[in-house]
Amino acid sequence: MPSQLEALKQLSLVVADTGDVEAIRRYQPHDATTNPSLILKAFDLPGHQTLIDDTLDEIKREVSDVDERVSQAVDRLSVAIGSEIAELVPGRVSTEVAARLSFDRDASISKAHQLIEMYERRGVGRERVLIKLASTWEGIRAAEVLEREGIQCNLTLLFSEAQARACFDAGVHLISPFVGRVTDWYKKETGQEYAADDDPGVLFVRDVCRTASDYGYDTVVMGASFRNTGQVLALAGCNRLTISPALLEELASGAGDVERRVSDVGEGTRKLAPIDEATFRWGHNQDAMANDKLAEGIRRFADDQDALEKRLAERLA
């Protein structure tokens, strides 16, 4: 009997939510996602030390200013790890624009161009990369520009219907609605535990999938931020699911059939009216969970980027 992971792969494209190349080799996902938090976790893994040393040596040779070395180090390391991952997966690698740029459309576009150029210098074409941006109004507008240029995007930290609608309107290639962080918020607020089919995060992602299907949007929906395999299996059939190595291991160790829980077959004939900035901001603001978790998520990613920059500065010194 196949493992649950193999059965799940028949229903959804499985994406590894990690920068650990050994885990990617082990579980053979279709795509991989990275961010500063995951790169920070991977920083001390034995398999990355040669790559880190080579990347920092390259920076020392090419950049004389000490502060500029540090400012470039995170992006260069992210692209170096992403390029290594691209050799292991048939699909794409998502690479994040710095969280501190989440409210600056033009700076986000410029940073995306820099990341794509770094990948192309390493022989990884833009068709193998997704630029990852926070689902702020400015991040979505940056993605709209990049998509028209042929640079496809992954909009992350997505917690509200307003965010999803704006991404659909902008023609974003892929969105990552979060499961676990949504559920965390409701558990804290209510003190309740939730079964998979009543889980607020699961229900939120199912609603996003239903909207995409019913109204014929081409945007790929990728469930993200899982806390347990029950949440993962409750979204079997979602276009993509990005899963941590610990949960991939649980699924690979478990045997049994996996039932499709999300269908992507909808009418696709009706269309929703596009939403403007005021409607977006009001709709997102009215969702207390989404408002809290987006702000918190941006702060957490920024904190991890700061921590990673500090570690890299120590190595550069």
N, C-alpha and C positions, 0 to 999 in steps of 0.2 A: 504494500500500500504506500502511495507517495506521501511525503511529509505535507504538513499544512502549508509550508512555504511554497512547495512545488505546486500544490493545488491552487494557492492564492495567485500564483503567477499566471495561471490559465484565465483568470478573471480580471486582473489589474496588472499594470506594469509596476514592478517593484523597484523602488529607488532606495539607495543606501543613504541614510542621514548621518554621514560621518566623513572625516578626513583620513581615516585609518585605512591605508591601502591593503593591509593584510586582511581586514574584515571584508573589504570589497572583493578580494580574490576568493575568499571563502564562500561568500553567499551569492556571487555572480548576479548582481542587480542589473537592471537595464540602464539606469542613470545613477548619478550621485549628486548630493547637495552638500555644500560647505557654507560656513559662515565663520566670523571671528571666534565665536564660542567653541566651535568644533575644531578649528585650527589650534586654538589654545589647548584643548584637550589632547590633540595629537602632538603637541610640541615636544613632549618628553618621551614619546614612543621611540624605542630603539631603531625601528625601521626608517625613521625620518631624519636621523642625525646627520647622515652624509649629505642628504638633500639640503638641509638647513645650512650646514657649513658651506656647501658649494654656492648656495644663493647669497649668503652674507659675504663670502669672498668676492663674488661677482660685483656686489654693491660697493665694496671697499675699493675695487679696482676702477670702477666707473664713476663714482660719486665722491668728491673731495670734502664737501661740507658735511659735518657730523650730524646736524639736525636734519638735513635732507636725506641722509642715509636712513635714519629712523623712519621718516615719513614715507619713504618708498618701500621699506622692508616688509610691511604687512602685505601690500599688494603683490610684491614680487614673490613672497613665500606662498601666498594663496594661489597665484598662477602656477608656480612651480609644482605644488601639490596637485592642483587641478589638472595640469598637463600629464602628470604621472597617472592620475586616476583615469584620464581620457584614454590611456592605452589599455585600460582594463575593462571598460564598459563599452557596449556598442552604441549607447545613446549619448547623452549630454552631461556636462558638469555645470552646476549652478555656482556662480561666484559672486560674492556680495559686495555691493557698494557700501562704503563706510556709513554706519548709522548716523553719524553726526551730520551727514548731508541729506537727511531724510526730508528736510523742509526747504531744500534748495534745488529747484528743477535744473537750472543750467549747470550747476556744479556736478549734479548726479550724471547728467549727459556727458560732461567732460570726463568724469571718472570712468564711465562705461567705455568711452572711446579708448582711454588709456589701457584698461584691462584687456580689451579686444586686441589692441596692438601688441601687448605683451604676449598674449596667447599666440598670435600669428607669428611672432618672432620665434616662438618655440615649435612652430609647425602645426599648431592646433587651429583649425579654421573656425570662423564665427558660427558656422552651422553646428559645431560641437559644444557650444557654450550658451548658457542662459545667464543673463545679467540679472542679479537678484536685488530687488529694491523693496523698501518698506511701502506698504499700501497707504501712504498719505496721499492727499490730493496732489502734492508736488511730485511725489514718486510716480504716481499714475500718469501725470502729464509728461514726465521724462520718458516713461516707457512708451507712451504714444508716439513720441518723436523717434525714439530708437527703433521701434517696430517698423516705422516707415522707411528707415534706413537699412533694414534687413538685419538688425541686431535684435534677437528675440529675448524676451524677459520673463522672469519668474517674480511675481509680486507676492511678497511674504508678509507675515504679521497681519493676516487678514481675519477679522473677527466680526464684521457686520455685513448686513445686506447692502448697505450703501457702498461699502468698499467693493464688494463683488460686482454690483451694478456698474460702478464707474470703470472698473477694469474691463468688463464686457464691452462697454461703450468705446473704450480706447483701443480695442482690438488686441489686448494683451495676449501673448501666446499661452501663458500658464499662470495660474494662481494657486497659492498654498493656504487654504483656510485651515486654521488650527483647531485641533480637537482637545488635546490635553489641557491647554491653558484656559480654554473656555470652561471645561469641566471643573478645573481647579477653582475658578472664580465662583461658580455656583455652589460648589461644595463648601467653600468658606462662608458664603452668604447664608446658606440654608442649613448647613450641618448635616446634609443628607449624603448617603451613598447611592449611586445610580447603577442599575443594571444596564447592559449594553444598549438595549433598544429604547431606554428612557434617558440615556446619557445626553446631556445638553450639547456637548461637543459633537457627538455623533449626529444628533438631529440637525445641528447647524450645517454640517458639511453635506448631509443628505439634501437639505433644502437648497444649498448652492448648486449641487449637481442637478437637482430637478429643474431649477431655473435655467441653467445652461442648456439642458436638454429640451425643455418645453418651448423655449424661445429661440432655439437654433443658433446659439452662440458657438463660435469655433474654439473659444478658449478652453484649454485643458484644465481640468480640476484635479489637484493633487492634495489629498488629505495629508496633514502633517501634525507633528507634536503629539505623538501617542504616548499614553501612560501604561498601557497594558495590551496584551494580544486580543482581549475581548473587544476593545475599541477598533483595532485593526480589522478583525474578522467581520465586525458589524458594518464595515464599509467596503467589503469585498464587491468588486464591480465598479468602484470609482475609477476614473481614468488611470490615475497613478496614486501610489501610496508611498510616502517616504518614511522609512522605518529605521530605528536605531539598531546597532549591532546586537545589543542585549535582547531585544524583541525578535530580531531576525533569528537569533540562536534558539529562542523558545519555539518559534514557528518551525524551524528546521528540525527540532527534536520531537515535535508533536506529529502524530499520524492521524489521518482522517480526512473526510471530504470537507470541502469548504463551499458553503451555499452563497450564491449571488444575492447580495442585499441591496445593491444599488443598480438601477437600470439606466442606461444612457439612451434609451429609445423613447423619444417624446414626439410631440406633434411638430415642433420646430417651425410652425407657420405664423404664429402671432409674434408681434414685436413690441417690446417695451419702449416707451419714450425715453430718450437720453436724459440723464440727470445733470444739472448744472452744479457749479461749485457751492452755491448757497444750499441747495437741496442735499448735496453730499454732506456738507458739514453739519447741517441740522440733523439729518438722519443718523449720522454716526454719533453725534453728541447725545441723542436721545437714547442710545443703547449704552447704559452705564458700564456693562461688562466690556463692550468693545472699546469704549473710550479709555477705561482703566488699562486694559491689557495692551492696547497699541502703545500707549505712552510708556508703560512699564517695559514692554519688549524692546523699544528703541533704546531706553536707558540701559537695559541689561546688555544689549549688543554693544553699545558704546563703551560700557565699563569693561567688557571683555576685550574690546579692541585696545583700550588704554592699557590693560594688563599685558596683552600680547606685545604692544609696542615697548613696554618697559622691559619685558624679557628679551626682546630682540636688541634693545639698546645695550643691555648687559652683555649679550653675546658679541655685539659689534665692538664693544670696548675691549 
